[in-house]
């Protein structure tokens, strides 16, 4: 059983930055993949960014170049640096990890971009 806890959400003005973190209850070295998804009101959940074993990284076109994803194996954390934030980035952001073909989710953290 993997537990994931997100942090770092909040209210920010357009053009600002936030850094989300996802802390795992155990080692993330064995994770097949780790990523961030978001759910905005009235929309379907969508992939934001995802890291796959072997080093591949996938970004949604809407965040490419703005939201670099990274991981710290020593700290068992995954991060999402969100830059140049736009109102349309407003959503609940969820951390996901896949281990042994099972997907685990965090509880989500709210990001609101508004002036």
C-alpha positions as a printed Julia matrix, in Angstrom:
115×3 Matrix{Float64}:
   0.0    0.0     0.0
   1.38   3.37   -1.05
   0.24   6.59    0.57
   0.72   9.9    -1.2
   0.36  13.34    0.33
   0.35  16.48   -1.79
   1.29  19.93   -0.56
   2.03  23.37   -1.95
  -1.29  24.44   -3.41
  -2.84  27.82   -2.83
  -4.0   31.07   -4.37
  -1.69  32.86   -6.78
  -2.03  35.71   -9.25
  -1.76  35.12  -13.0
   1.89  34.94  -14.01
   2.92  33.69  -10.6
   4.49  30.42   -9.52
   3.75  27.57   -7.16
   5.64  24.41   -6.33
   3.67  21.27   -5.59
   5.2   18.35   -3.75
   4.04  14.77   -3.4
   5.46  12.78   -0.51
   5.29   8.99   -0.72
   5.07   6.68    2.29
   7.89   4.51    0.98
  10.62   4.34   -1.59
   9.72   5.73   -4.99
  12.62   4.04   -6.73
  10.45   1.02   -7.61
   7.55   3.07   -8.97
   6.72   2.29  -12.59
   5.54   5.84  -13.02
   4.68   8.95  -11.04
   2.72  11.91  -12.23
   0.38  14.8   -11.68
  -3.2   15.06  -12.83
  -5.73  17.84  -12.37
  -9.47  18.19  -12.15
 -11.13  21.49  -12.92
 -14.81  22.28  -12.33
 -16.94  21.02  -15.18
 -14.05  19.22  -16.84
 -12.64  15.73  -16.91
  -9.5   14.8   -15.04
  -6.47  15.35  -17.25
  -2.82  14.44  -17.21
  -0.48  17.32  -16.38
   2.91  15.6   -16.35
   4.17  12.08  -15.83
   7.53  10.41  -15.36
   7.93   6.81  -16.49
  10.6    4.32  -15.46
  13.51   4.7   -17.83
  13.39   8.45  -17.8
  10.58   9.33  -20.18
   8.52  12.38  -19.28
   5.16  13.26  -20.75
   3.66  16.75  -20.52
   0.25  18.02  -21.47
   0.54  20.51  -24.33
  -1.09  23.14  -22.15
   1.73  23.07  -19.58
   4.75  22.15  -21.69
   7.59  24.53  -20.98
   5.9   25.94  -17.87
   5.56  23.01  -15.41
   8.76  21.0   -15.08
   8.33  17.77  -13.13
  11.08  16.28  -11.0
  11.66  13.64   -8.37
  13.97  13.21   -5.39
  14.57   9.53   -4.74
  16.43  10.22   -1.51
  13.47  12.16   -0.1
  10.79   9.97   -1.75
   9.14  13.03   -3.21
   7.97  14.22   -6.59
   7.62  17.89   -7.42
   5.83  20.05   -9.95
   7.18  23.54  -10.42
   4.36  25.61  -11.88
   5.46  28.82  -13.58
   3.63  31.48  -15.58
   0.36  30.34  -14.09
  -2.87  31.12  -15.91
  -6.47  31.24  -14.66
  -7.17  28.1   -16.7
  -4.64  26.23  -14.54
  -7.09  26.48  -11.65
  -7.93  22.95  -10.51
  -7.4   20.34   -7.84
  -4.04  18.71   -8.51
  -3.55  15.04   -7.71
  -0.4   13.01   -7.36
  -0.45   9.49   -8.79
   2.0    6.62   -8.45
   1.92   3.25  -10.18
   3.59   0.3    -8.51
   3.19  -3.31   -9.6
   0.48  -2.14  -12.0
  -1.62  -0.65   -9.2
  -2.38   3.07   -9.21
  -2.34   5.08   -6.01
  -3.66   8.61   -5.58
  -3.19  11.43   -3.14
  -6.03  13.44   -1.69
  -5.4   16.43   -3.94
  -4.37  20.03   -3.42
  -6.25  23.07   -4.67
  -4.55  25.53   -6.98
  -6.39  28.76   -7.73
  -5.05  31.31  -10.18
  -6.89  34.58   -9.88
  -6.28  38.29   -9.59
